[in-house]
Amino acid sequence: APYNVIIEAPGYASKQLLLNFNESVQEVHVKLDAQVEIPGDVNGDGVVDTDDIAPFAVSMGAQTCSGCGGDLDNDGDIDGADIAKLIPEL
């Protein structure tokens, strides 16, 4: 029978899987082995919410920000273009 499984864990991207099992399957183990950066999750708690605004504001204007949470357009700095990407995520 097919089962729709949604896996959610803080700091990981949600995954939706469609699994088909026969009646002899008793357990399924899913290993989340890579933490996925969630766009807009500036404070790294696994969700995009108003708690991300303060750390974003503190980093605003940073010119050398390769890979930091506030650089939502991945251009190496935190500016208005990143604000435009954060707001729809809230």
C-alpha positions as a LaTeX table, in Angstrom:
\begin{tabular}{lrrr}
\hline
Residue & $x$ (\AA) & $y$ (\AA) & $z$ (\AA) \\
\hline
Ala1 & 0.00 & 0.00 & 0.00 \\
Pro2 & 1.36 & 3.49 & $-0.75$ \\
Tyr3 & 2.07 & 5.81 & 2.16 \\
Asn4 & 2.70 & 9.54 & 1.97 \\
Val5 & 5.35 & 10.41 & 4.56 \\
Ile6 & 6.35 & 13.95 & 5.52 \\
Ile7 & 9.57 & 14.31 & 7.46 \\
Glu8 & 10.17 & 17.52 & 9.39 \\
Ala9 & 13.02 & 18.30 & 11.79 \\
Pro10 & 14.40 & 21.64 & 13.00 \\
Gly11 & 17.32 & 22.75 & 10.88 \\
Tyr12 & 16.47 & 20.40 & 8.03 \\
Ala13 & 14.43 & 20.98 & 4.94 \\
Ser14 & 11.12 & 19.12 & 5.02 \\
Lys15 & 10.95 & 16.14 & 2.74 \\
Gln16 & 7.88 & 14.45 & 1.37 \\
Leu17 & 8.21 & 10.83 & 0.27 \\
Leu18 & 5.80 & 8.42 & $-1.34$ \\
Leu19 & 6.67 & 4.94 & $-0.14$ \\
Asn20 & 5.19 & 1.61 & $-1.22$ \\
Phe21 & 5.29 & $-1.25$ & 1.28 \\
Asn22 & 4.05 & $-4.77$ & 1.25 \\
Glu23 & 2.29 & $-6.11$ & 4.34 \\
Ser24 & 5.46 & $-7.68$ & 5.77 \\
Val25 & 7.19 & $-4.33$ & 6.40 \\
Gln26 & 7.13 & $-3.50$ & 10.10 \\
Glu27 & 9.59 & $-0.61$ & 10.39 \\
Val28 & 11.06 & 2.14 & 8.24 \\
His29 & 14.13 & 4.11 & 9.29 \\
Val30 & 14.93 & 7.48 & 7.74 \\
Lys31 & 18.33 & 9.03 & 8.32 \\
Leu32 & 18.68 & 12.79 & 7.96 \\
Asp33 & 22.40 & 13.06 & 7.48 \\
Ala34 & 22.87 & 16.53 & 6.05 \\
Gln35 & 21.59 & 19.72 & 7.57 \\
Val36 & 20.09 & 21.89 & 4.87 \\
Glu37 & 20.23 & 25.65 & 5.01 \\
Ile38 & 16.73 & 27.08 & 4.89 \\
Pro39 & 16.55 & 30.38 & 2.97 \\
Gly40 & 15.63 & 33.17 & 5.39 \\
Asp41 & 16.54 & 31.19 & 8.53 \\
Val42 & 19.13 & 33.76 & 9.61 \\
Asn43 & 19.36 & 32.57 & 13.24 \\
Gly44 & 19.67 & 28.88 & 12.26 \\
Asp45 & 16.82 & 27.51 & 14.38 \\
Gly46 & 15.20 & 25.61 & 11.52 \\
Val47 & 12.30 & 27.97 & 10.88 \\
Val48 & 11.85 & 31.30 & 9.13 \\
Asp49 & 9.97 & 33.63 & 11.44 \\
Thr50 & 10.16 & 37.02 & 13.13 \\
Asp51 & 13.06 & 35.77 & 15.28 \\
Asp52 & 15.21 & 36.03 & 12.14 \\
Ile53 & 14.67 & 39.78 & 11.77 \\
Ala54 & 17.00 & 40.98 & 14.57 \\
Pro55 & 20.07 & 38.97 & 13.49 \\
Phe56 & 19.38 & 39.99 & 9.90 \\
Ala57 & 19.25 & 43.68 & 10.88 \\
Val58 & 22.53 & 43.38 & 12.83 \\
Ser59 & 24.29 & 41.94 & 9.77 \\
Met60 & 22.73 & 44.44 & 7.35 \\
Gly61 & 25.38 & 46.25 & 5.33 \\
Ala62 & 28.04 & 43.55 & 5.70 \\
Gln63 & 30.17 & 43.64 & 2.56 \\
Thr64 & 32.00 & 40.35 & 3.08 \\
Cys65 & 29.43 & 37.77 & 3.95 \\
Ser66 & 30.16 & 34.64 & 1.97 \\
Gly67 & 27.88 & 31.89 & 3.26 \\
Cys68 & 26.37 & 33.80 & 6.17 \\
Gly69 & 22.67 & 33.42 & 6.91 \\
Gly70 & 21.62 & 36.92 & 5.89 \\
Asp71 & 23.03 & 36.73 & 2.37 \\
Leu72 & 19.85 & 35.34 & 0.83 \\
Asp73 & 20.78 & 36.14 & $-2.78$ \\
Asn74 & 24.30 & 34.69 & $-2.40$ \\
Asp75 & 26.10 & 37.73 & $-3.79$ \\
Gly76 & 28.52 & 38.10 & $-0.86$ \\
Asp77 & 26.86 & 40.99 & 0.97 \\
Ile78 & 23.69 & 41.81 & 2.89 \\
Asp79 & 21.64 & 44.58 & 1.33 \\
Gly80 & 18.20 & 45.54 & 0.04 \\
Ala81 & 18.10 & 42.61 & $-2.36$ \\
Asp82 & 18.32 & 40.28 & 0.63 \\
Ile83 & 15.52 & 42.13 & 2.43 \\
Ala84 & 13.34 & 41.56 & $-0.64$ \\
Lys85 & 14.00 & 37.82 & $-0.36$ \\
Leu86 & 13.46 & 37.66 & 3.44 \\
Ile87 & 10.10 & 39.44 & 3.65 \\
Pro88 & 8.05 & 36.89 & 1.63 \\
Glu89 & 9.46 & 34.08 & 3.79 \\
Leu90 & 8.11 & 35.58 & 7.04 \\
\hline
\end{tabular}
